Every structure is written in C-alpha cells, then in structure tokens.
Amino acid sequence: VSAPPASSMEVMVTHNINALNGTTVRLACNFISCYRVDKSKFSMNWTYQECFNCTEELFLLYKHKDINLWHPRFGGRVVFTGNPDKNDVSVTISEVQLSDEGVYHCYVKNPPDRQLGHGVINFNVITEVPPERDSTVAVIIGASVGGLLALLILAMVVVKCLRRRKKQELELEEEGKNEGGEGGAEESSK
C-alpha cells in the first residue's frame, strides 16, 4: 500500500500594510492548493495579536460554509470579503482605528492538503499621510553637479587641444629648422 503524495498549501499576503486612521482597508489573503475547495471540508480563520509575543485572538472562523465573526475589539467593522471558490479568504476592516494595529494571521485548511496554510500581516495605523517628497532640491543639485562635470570635461578637452596644437607647432618649427639647416649645407657645397 503506497501513501498518497504529500501536497503543499501556499498562502500569499502582503506582509506589511499601512492604513490611514478612519479609512477602510482590505487584508488580502489568497492561497494556492493542489485541490479544489470542497466547502464541506474547507476551513479558514483569522486571528489578531496586539504584539508579536501576545496571545492570538480568534475573530473570524469559516467552516462548512458558515462564517462566524466575533471580537469586541472590532465592533462589527470586520467583514469577510473573500471567496474560497476563487482561493481568496480576505477580510475588510472599515473605519480603521489605532487599536486595530497589530499582527494578523490568516490560516487556511483545504483537505486533502495536509499542510495548514498560514500568512502573517503586520498592520500599522498611521494618523496622517506622509508628505510627498519635493524633488526640486535634488533636481537643482543634480543639474549643478552635472553642469560642473560638463564644464570640467570641456576645460580638459580645451587644454588637451591647446597642448596638442602647441606640440604640433613645435614639431613644425623643429622640422623647419632641420630642413633649413640641411638645405643651407647643400647650397654651400655646390
């Protein structure tokens, strides 16, 4: 008797999510399984931790087509927005609050997969949108440095051209002296 081949479950989440206080955010959790979802066997749950070392608190359970949401922390602001038939077990939190910040875990079990899928999201709540970076200063500095480099290269080219011209003039003068001296000697021997 041979054992059935082992399969693996893969869960995909965004590991770090920042949300603005008071907004709505979707905590996406998708999974890949070798098997189609059989809702009579499929189960999924979400847990919340206030910190990495804190106890996980169950707040959503999906089992046998039933969705159970509970946790006083969220007060009805969490909604299951996934679709297990499409390998999506995401949740949405509306009116995000500072107290929602923490670590969220998405667990998926899809028999006959033996492995329990697990995704971890570090969720941060921010109170204001970070200002956009003003790149004007960077552009000015970049243009200035580029301009200085261009002037330096131009100066080096001009100096090299002047040196080459001076060298050619010296060579021509020397050739003229050599030709003049030889020609004079030939004339005197005649």
Secondary structure, DSSP 8 states (H G I E B T S, - for coil): ---------EEEE-SEEEEETTS-EEE-EEEE-SS---TTT-EEEEEEESSTTS--EEEEEEETTEEEE--TTTTT-EEE--BGGGTB--EEE-S--GGG-EEEEEEEE-TT--S-EEEEEEEEEESS-------HHHHHHHHHHHHHHHHHHHHHHHHHHHHHHHHHHHHHHHHHHHHHHHHHHHHHH-
